[in-house]
Amino acid sequence: MCDEVWAVIGSLFPSARATGRPPVAHMGAHALGAAAYAAKAAELASPSRGGDAEIQWQVQHMNRSVRESLRRLPLLGEDPSGPLGSGLLASGALGSNIRTLQAAIRNEKVD
């Protein structure tokens, strides 16, 4: 990145300047995490199909702008510095649920 861009980024996000990486919008990761936790809870309540049904319900109830925004996030594990890098959301049931959500969102036809 050019120095002028880093000057603006650094003034707004000091941690970005310190790490040498631009800031990553992470609110979408919170949304995917919440949906993944909901699917995990549904699976615990109904082990045969609860998680899948919850993921399907979550995707069907997203409005167009939400789906478009979530499609722009990197896939889970694709950006190690971002909120969807390695960590709690990247493994186990949560990681599996987020991967399923991201696949469904990317394959879903936008209204």
Secondary structure as UniProt FT lines:
FT   HELIX           3..12
FT   HELIX           14..19
FT   HELIX           27..45
FT   TURN            47..49
FT   HELIX           50..60
FT   HELIX           64..71
FT   TURN            76..78
FT   TURN            80..81
FT   TURN            83..84
FT   HELIX           88..90
FT   HELIX           92..107
//
